[in-house]
C-alpha cells in the first residue's frame, strides 16, 4: 500500500535525504519520496501499524503530520 503524509516542520529544516534515510531504517517501509516544496512524504508500506511508527519517527525529527492520504482535505488542517 502507498500513502502520503503532509508534514509541518518546526525547528528543523526539511532535509529530504535525512528523512528518507531515517524512514528506511523502519521495517516494512520502502520507496520513500520527499517533496520539499509541498511538505509531502510518500512511501509504500506493508502493515497499517507502520503508519504510527512513521508518525512517531517524524515527530522525533521535529515534524508533525497534519494530513495523510485518507484525510487530504485542506479545510481540516489544525
C-alpha positions in Angstrom: 0.0 0.0 0.0 1.1 3.6 -0.5 0.3 6.7 1.5 1.4 10.3 1.6 1.8 12.4 4.7 1.7 16.2 4.7 4.0 17.5 7.3 4.6 20.7 9.1 8.1 21.4 10.1 9.1 23.3 13.2 12.6 23.8 14.3 14.2 21.5 11.8 14.7 22.4 8.1 13.2 19.8 5.7 16.1 17.6 4.7 14.9 15.0 2.2 18.0 12.8 2.5 17.8 12.6 6.3 14.1 11.8 6.2 14.5 9.1 3.6 17.4 7.5 5.5 15.6 7.6 8.8 12.3 6.1 7.5 14.1 3.4 5.6 15.5 2.1 8.9 11.9 1.2 9.9 10.7 -2.3 9.0 8.1 -2.6 6.2 8.7 0.8 4.7 10.1 1.3 1.3 10.1 3.7 -1.8 10.2 6.8 0.4 9.9 10.0 -1.6 10.0 13.6 -0.2 8.6 16.6 -1.8 10.3 19.5 -0.1 8.3 22.3 -1.8 4.9 20.9 -0.8 6.0 19.3 2.5 4.9 15.8 1.4 6.4 12.4 2.3 5.1 9.4 0.3 6.1 5.8 0.9 5.0 2.2 0.5 4.2 0.0 3.5 3.0 -3.5 4.2 1.1 -3.1 7.5 -1.1 -0.3 8.9 0.8 -0.4 12.2 3.8 1.0 10.4 1.9 4.3 10.0 2.1 5.1 13.7 5.8 4.3 13.8 6.4 6.7 10.9 4.4 9.4 12.6 6.4 8.9 15.8 9.8 8.9 13.9 8.8 12.1 12.1 7.8 13.7 15.5 11.2 12.7 16.9 12.8 14.6 13.9 10.7 17.7 14.7 8.0 17.3 12.1 4.2 17.0 12.6 1.9 15.1 10.3 -1.0 17.4 9.6 -2.7 15.3 6.8 -2.4 11.9 5.2 -3.9 10.4 2.1 -7.0 9.3 4.0 -7.6 12.9 5.2 -6.2 15.1 2.4 -8.8 17.8 2.9 -7.2 21.3 3.1 -10.1 22.5 5.3 -9.3 20.0 8.1 -5.8 21.3 9.0 -5.4 22.1 12.6 
